[in-house]
Amino acid sequence: MSDKLPRARLWRRLGWIFGGFVLLLAMVVIAGYLWLRQSLPQLEGEILTAGVTHRVTVSRDADGVPTVQAANRVDASYALGYLHGQERFFQMDLLRRSGAGELSELLGDATLEFDKKRRRHRFRHRSERAAENFSDADLLVSSAYTSGVNDGLKALGAVPFEYTLLGVEPAAWSNMDSLLVVYAMYFTLQDSDNRYERNYSLAHDVMGKELVEFLVPFGTTWDAPVDGGALPLAPIPVDAPESGTGEQAPTVAMLPVDAAVPGSNNWVLGGSLTATGAAIVANDMHLGLGVPNIWYRVRLVIGEPGTDITGVSLPGAAAIVVGSNTDIAWGFTNSQTDTQDIVLIDWIDEAAGSYRTPSGPAKLEIVNETICSSSGKCDELPVRETVWGPLLEFTDHAGRAMVTHWIAHYEGAANTHLMQMENARTLEDAFAVAHRAGTPAQNLVVGDRHGNIGYTLLGPVPARFGHSGILPASWSDGSRGWSGRLLPPGLPVIINPPQDRLWSANARIVSGDWLQNVGFGNYALAGRQHQVRERMMALESADEDDLFAIQLDDEALFLARWRALMLEHFANHTDSSLAAALDKVERWEGRAVPESIGYRVVRRFRSHVTMRVISGLTEPLQDYLGERFPWYSRTVEGPAWRLVNERPAHLLPPGYDDWNALVDAAMADVIAEISSNGGLEKFTWGAYAELRIDHPLSSFVPALAWLTDPPVRQASGEFSNMPRIAAGSWGASERMVVSPGREENGIFQMPSGQSGHPLSPYYNKGHENWVRGTKTPFLPGEAKWILEFQPDDS
């Protein structure tokens, strides 16, 4: 009896302790929930504000997509800024700080080196100058948007939760911050250090012109330009590269053969090919995916001048980026045109910082930038400015001082002109906007309600003289350089082509003089663009569903020839370890679907063959650089395929008896990879390419992921080389299909959803439809929440 009483007391005490712990945990959870709720945006009610001159109504549908009804664009800009400020301020803040090289003020010491690389471009200084030169109309709209952002942020019950986790206060928005958002997109879509041309120059000098032009072709047999012009293929080199050891070259330092390319798909059908006689535009922009989505869907209905536009905005700016205004619809893809050149500095006295220019001697201007962290640490960064831009902090392989002359440094590279697209009524109107817009250069396709279609480049492209820009050169004598921004007729403009179809997918679009003018940029391999063209050419009397089907096209046309090569090569194999893998390849689905084992086997076979071929041929460059080997070519598919099929004996990489031995070795790599991944049945495409889409802070605070990040999913699609792009944290950031004037029949999808707040009633809404490819409407749905802004005359 005496033993039972202490035991009972012990259990009671443990019960009280456990109960207290549960109660404490519940209190913490409730407190956290209540704290988090305070930063939710206001969805309903009435707001009195001096920011509008007339009533503005914001109607959100179940997915949180707003329809903004306003009397004028200034009032609409205020309301849009308010919505962005309440729903997306942290994402806007990341963008502006990314553009300025000021992320460390938010994220701490971990991003100091990142900031140093970006700060030398001095985009905050350039934004300040540009904002000072806004026209009166631009200033009105930008100021209204900025006021809306700041008022929306202040009206939250608490700062966005990210700031509390980081222990910093959000800084107010300004007009120039909207330009920094544009500059952030320059960093995303263009190569700020011009690594491509620096590497090309290095390879050219070390390996020789003949070999480099073969290994880094400007075109391949996959090319599918709109004008149909083919580029001649470089001849297979006569001389073999030198090999120091005679052994197999290492493949560990090789390029990512299937790397994702910042880009997009877009295409447009003319009226002769549609059921209604109106053009139909399709667009899906490929970017790194995050939570929330980079875009913010919105419809603006504006009384004066009578605008009804639906599309996506980029939080941080007041413009509609792509969409339809009932008269025209338009979409973008990253153009990959050549917007940078390497300028070699011709020193007079390097120690004194004096150098030659076409205008005579000049001296480096030293500007000290202070880069600070939220930790309190600050570093000084001296930026050495030349007339062509900031001097790179390193020399090239020959010890020459260099400048990356970048169109982003030019006046007008970032501006607000894209906003005028919403008032364009014709193709010509749209092109006039495109040729003044300050954004990274984009392939623009436009279609109108009458069935007309057109293509041009939107955003600045340099007008070169005296050189192609492919190799570094001195500009000191004035015989080569840029004369400003390229404009028509030197800039491509295509209206109503004979095929009544236009398409682009980050590969080469034009040929001849136009190609010479826009430059031989770092174009994507045209496998994806080729497949889009084939699908487009098969369409007649099409509707929105037909174009949407192309966006979801995951057929492996690009890999089909590699599959055929594999099956032919191993047709008479006697190796039992290959039998199961080859059986999967023989019976593959022919599509990039999650369950496909054969697809992944073929894809990895292509990668390993390519790496072995190219690694062997670039051995001189590897010997020169050692571990710093930086080989990079998006079009390496062309020479790799030619070599493995034509099999010239003198170009067989060292260490192999013949080309068959190289192919055998590549397949052995695949078999080893299968084994290291748990066996063939686990070697699915879905396991390799599963979708992992994260909030920016969940990598810093992993415990946050359960609250902010959508579930890891396996979906159909690829990183590249087919229309449907969805793999890893990369994919179509939206899918849009719309015919101007018939927006009610349009289609729209977007991963991650509208909201940046995990307690929002529409957080991640629409994401599953994007994963599955389920069709959803372009226009916002029925209003679920209504918010009104009323002018405060007090």
Secondary structure, 3 states (H helix, E strand, C coil): CCCHHHHHHHHHHHHHHHHHHHHHHHHHHHHHHHHHHCCCCCCCEEEEECCCCCCEEEEECCCCCEEEEEEEHHHHHHHHHHHHHHHHHHHHHHHHHHHHCCCHHHHCHHHHHHHHHHHCCCHHHHHHHHHHCCCHHHHHHHHHHHHHHHHHHHHCCCCCHHHHHHCCCCCCCCHHHHHHHHHHHHHHHCCCCCHHHHHHHHHHHHHCHHHHHHHCCCCCCCCCCCCCCCCCCCCCCCCCCCCCCCCCCCCCCCCCCCCCCCEEEEEEECHHHECCCCCEEEEEEEEECECCCCCEEEEEEEEECCEEEEEEECCCCCCEEEEECCCEEEEEEECCCCCEEEEECCEEECCCCEEEECCEEEECEEEEEEEECCCCCEEEEEEEEECCEEECCCCCCCCCCEEEEEHHHCCCCCCCHHHHHHHCCCHHHHHHHHCCCCCCCEEEEEEECCCCEEEEEECCCEEEECCCCCCCEECCCCCCEEEEECCCCCCCEEECCCCCEEEECCCCCCCHHHHHHHCCCCCCCCHHHHHHHHHHHCCCCECHHHHHHHHCCCECCCCHHHHHHHHHHCCCCCCHHHHHHHHHHHCCCCECCCCCHHHHHHHHHHHHHHHHHHHHHCHHHHHHHHHHCCCCCCCCHHHHHHHHHHCCHHHCCCCCCCHHHHHHHHHHHHHHHHHHCCCHHHCCHHHHHCECCECCCCCCCHHHHHHHCCCCECCCCECCCCCCEEECCEEECCEEEECCCCHHHCEEECCCCCCCCCCCCCCCCCHHHHHHCCCCECCCCCCCEEEEEEECCC
